[in-house]
Amino acid sequence: MALDSHDIAIIYGSDARTMTRSLIEHADLKNMVSNRDAHIVIKPNLVVAKNSGEGATTHVEIVQTIVEYLLAHGFTHLSIAESAWVGDDTRRAFCVNGYEELSKNTDIPLIDVKRDTYQIMNKHGIRMEISKTIMDCDFLINIPVLKGHCQTHMTCALKNMKGCLSDRSKRQFHSMGLHTPIATLNSIRCANVVIVDSLNGDLDFEEGGNPVATNRMMIGRDSVLIDAHGARLLGFDIKDISYIALAEQFGVGSADITKANIVYLNKDEINNYSRPIGRARQLLQHVDERSACSACTGNLVHALARLDEQHLLSKLQAKISIGQEFKHIASDGIGIGHCTRLFAHSAYGCPPDALTVLKFLTSIIVEQ
Ligand code: SF4
């Protein structure tokens, strides 16, 4: 089907290749690009030279599947462009994450934006140096990781565009507090389509280290709408992330999630939490998890992190139940998701997003 700006398609799974293929076929990616000679740039998130298992960087399998699909449909002018954050080497990030091998096997060039030439743009009083490769391309595919961020709370489609800048402009963006410059950048050059890697994005830090398995990917055309939905999945209200509303104000897209057409291509049936790692393990000490789907547990982990940031987590008096083994159990306890609908207190959804869980748990703590 052709993807409209208000459409978001979501898929769950453990195989990034199959998931990517299903998403781009569902969205009919080949027909989004007007002609086979178009220069298509793929922009992953390779902020640091760390493997995607750490929760910071885009899985190479996603990019590889997109490249193979585009080549098979006769598109030959493809590039992969990215810039690691200030202080890290993009070429190392390409290498560590398998992009160098992908480039070698397919002859698709890797553009290190730190070494690119720049187009100087001025808007809203902000001067920025944007990669000429990205400014001049015909079609831009943005592949962000949905994850936490130490300064802006979250990063996804809109913020991933910062990797299109020179290091000098990145520094300047930080000195300006990021929100207005990010929204402005997207009003100058925005992605034509966004494919979100939400397989195991980090809990609260863009550099990774605390990956939270959610086994989820999304596709959409509106970067603002994608970020508005992504915020909910991490337990944030849109108003917590100023650049989303600013980008809407600047005409980049719509933050009105109530008008989004969200389609689920399948159901989550994977459980990745038999051995939680990092901070997820600490947070899950508050949880009685029994055969829960990974997105459900991942959303709960994000909600618990938000609760902890608000100093409310220690006020929870009982463990929270989650998982399919609770389906037929009636209890006076606290449960998450449709499987715990017979509980006295249960957060609705299958899976409920982190913002819904956060509001539900907050109301219980207030009532206690
Ligand atoms: S409510 Fe139950 S079935 Fe639905 S996502 Fe959560 S654990 Fe899975």
Residues whose N, C-alpha, C, O or C-beta is under 5 A from the ligand:
A	BS01	SF4	D268 S291 A292 C293 C296 G323 Q324 I336 G337 H338 C339 G349 C350 P351
